[in-house]
């Protein structure tokens, strides 16, 4: 068990809204992933297009104890009941809990639910006629589905998740790969999408409350989209129309609809071509009133194998809407100027560093019909978001993020009057990167409020909430460098306000820019928060030599050598413990494994040495193995340690992939180990809670994101000495010139 920062380990999230909640007129949103169930209350300012203030709270179920495999959530919009489930490694069992009051109290299912070993999903809705005799008053059927390596099966609960019936096989060898999320239509028909049934994407359908199932391929006389590596997704509108979204051949977002429970399919169309997308991942579907639906997906305009380590595309979140039952679709880039991933998005399972987003995300609507997309941001932080498109590397984060509709037509017709007018712009999403005396600001503006943005106001203050106007930028420019942020003792605070003809966006996007150093002497990439619960647990009974304070990266000139300097500060090193290791690790596709490391090692006599090498994480079946390090060579002779707890390692850039200026070192983290034996010496996983910079399975779960932008050693070159100027001799008197 570990304690995460709130919303920082959010791969494969589930999102839902409790329409019955008394705590919000919009309904309370919940975002479930890893060991957290986050409840979000949006407080809207009427008429202010981007004026919501989001308040987040973590109220996990008590069965969310240890991360095993595939956490999943589901919220029944009509009843308000929210579910949280965790698989139990590869044994056939699942822990399920539910809440009716936004996580303040939870009820656990009696005993583990019979389960496959992978890809669980929960859904629910009305019963199909004839409605079975119900032992309890809960009005809906709830379905739990999962699968083994091939076969899949579903269970039904008739008492709202308190108990579950026996598993029913949905398919055996007819379908391969993984299924998507189970959904229930208004007439009780149950849908389980699959990406490969006989070479075609298909809907696996039950029309008798999960008793029997039928496989219905998504194709017609003119189109049969190729299968993909991403899960397909299903949504059903209030009229019973089914929308099926897929990442056809992983290269285009394709949507089809059916009005006969998937027996036939109509208007199988590409909704990503308008943006020239060449690679697509993770479609998710939600539907509202009859004829209204929305599909979200990730897309990149870069062609090529998006699973490959050499892929260098930039990914954005796209949302497409239909208001005529799937006849036409309108697609929007929801994250312009703000990538949600750089490089590959791995869909093959296992330990690839491009798998930080895992396998899917989710979409829902609130009580007012707004679309909400819950997704993990894999490029969190200014270092990643602000990099040039050609930069290699990524942040490798999985930050809980919600893209929430702020204007335009919604999926519930009752909100059409509100959505028809022009509004102020949506609130820009701001990132910062402070290097020395410069703060680099950038922002994403997705929603103009149907009236073009004219200017952006940059506000700055030296305390939170004290911001005043610093500069006004004409649109469409969406970045600004503050060259006057030179006080190293001060954290600067910024807000960006967008203005159109209607007015100004809400100023609720404050971001802090503390001083973290410069690229010559060291930029602090991660600093331990001593108030964090995991840091407090680490400190209990542990020696200060192993407790990390911060990790920093620099590129000093060092006689012109092309080198990195990595620095770790621990409590003190007045005495070195024997058989111990101090490691700084980061993700890189240049590594023969998945990561590079540098570090200090002590032998049985406490004598220190300095080295660099690589780390690889094996996969055994579906389970990640223990990361193992392989020493490459000794670090440069200038490497050293100090009794104050500072360890400084110098390595040539050529030894760690030789990244050029602008590239990213992502998921930079520190780890400490002690009590090494011959059996454990090379294993990069601590058995004690003393490595606390929050990186798990190559994914950066820290806050802020631990990403370094390569600046180049020449930035730190000393200024050349001026050439001496010859002084002319005076001409003797009486002599001609």
Secondary structure as GFF3:
##gff-version 3
##sequence-region A 1 737
A	DSSP	beta_strand	14	18	.	.	.	ID=ss1
A	DSSP	beta_strand	28	33	.	.	.	ID=ss2
A	DSSP	beta_strand	36	43	.	.	.	ID=ss3
A	DSSP	beta_strand	53	58	.	.	.	ID=ss4
A	DSSP	beta_strand	69	75	.	.	.	ID=ss5
A	DSSP	beta_strand	82	87	.	.	.	ID=ss6
A	DSSP	beta_strand	94	99	.	.	.	ID=ss7
A	DSSP	beta_strand	107	108	.	.	.	ID=ss8
A	DSSP	beta_strand	118	125	.	.	.	ID=ss9
A	DSSP	beta_strand	141	147	.	.	.	ID=ss10
A	DSSP	beta_strand	152	157	.	.	.	ID=ss11
A	DSSP	beta_strand	168	171	.	.	.	ID=ss12
A	DSSP	beta_strand	175	184	.	.	.	ID=ss13
A	DSSP	beta_strand	190	197	.	.	.	ID=ss14
A	DSSP	beta_strand	200	206	.	.	.	ID=ss15
A	DSSP	beta_strand	214	217	.	.	.	ID=ss16
A	DSSP	beta_strand	233	236	.	.	.	ID=ss17
A	DSSP	beta_strand	242	248	.	.	.	ID=ss18
A	DSSP	beta_strand	252	258	.	.	.	ID=ss19
A	DSSP	beta_strand	266	270	.	.	.	ID=ss20
A	DSSP	three_ten_helix	273	275	.	.	.	ID=ss21
A	DSSP	beta_strand	279	287	.	.	.	ID=ss22
A	DSSP	beta_strand	293	300	.	.	.	ID=ss23
A	DSSP	beta_strand	314	322	.	.	.	ID=ss24
A	DSSP	beta_strand	330	333	.	.	.	ID=ss25
A	DSSP	beta_strand	341	342	.	.	.	ID=ss26
A	DSSP	three_ten_helix	353	355	.	.	.	ID=ss27
A	DSSP	beta_strand	362	365	.	.	.	ID=ss28
A	DSSP	beta_strand	371	377	.	.	.	ID=ss29
A	DSSP	alpha_helix	382	385	.	.	.	ID=ss30
A	DSSP	beta_strand	399	404	.	.	.	ID=ss31
A	DSSP	three_ten_helix	413	415	.	.	.	ID=ss32
A	DSSP	alpha_helix	416	419	.	.	.	ID=ss33
A	DSSP	beta_strand	429	435	.	.	.	ID=ss34
A	DSSP	beta_strand	438	444	.	.	.	ID=ss35
A	DSSP	beta_strand	455	461	.	.	.	ID=ss36
A	DSSP	beta_strand	468	474	.	.	.	ID=ss37
A	DSSP	beta_strand	479	482	.	.	.	ID=ss38
A	DSSP	beta_strand	492	499	.	.	.	ID=ss39
A	DSSP	beta_strand	511	513	.	.	.	ID=ss40
A	DSSP	beta_strand	517	518	.	.	.	ID=ss41
A	DSSP	beta_strand	522	527	.	.	.	ID=ss42
A	DSSP	alpha_helix	533	539	.	.	.	ID=ss43
A	DSSP	three_ten_helix	544	546	.	.	.	ID=ss44
A	DSSP	beta_strand	548	554	.	.	.	ID=ss45
A	DSSP	three_ten_helix	558	560	.	.	.	ID=ss46
A	DSSP	beta_strand	563	570	.	.	.	ID=ss47
A	DSSP	beta_strand	581	587	.	.	.	ID=ss48
A	DSSP	beta_strand	595	602	.	.	.	ID=ss49
A	DSSP	beta_strand	608	616	.	.	.	ID=ss50
A	DSSP	beta_strand	619	620	.	.	.	ID=ss51
A	DSSP	beta_strand	623	624	.	.	.	ID=ss52
A	DSSP	beta_strand	628	634	.	.	.	ID=ss53
A	DSSP	beta_strand	640	641	.	.	.	ID=ss54
A	DSSP	beta_strand	646	652	.	.	.	ID=ss55
A	DSSP	three_ten_helix	653	656	.	.	.	ID=ss56
A	DSSP	beta_strand	664	673	.	.	.	ID=ss57
A	DSSP	beta_strand	695	696	.	.	.	ID=ss58
A	DSSP	beta_strand	699	700	.	.	.	ID=ss59
A	DSSP	beta_strand	708	709	.	.	.	ID=ss60
A	DSSP	three_ten_helix	713	716	.	.	.	ID=ss61
###
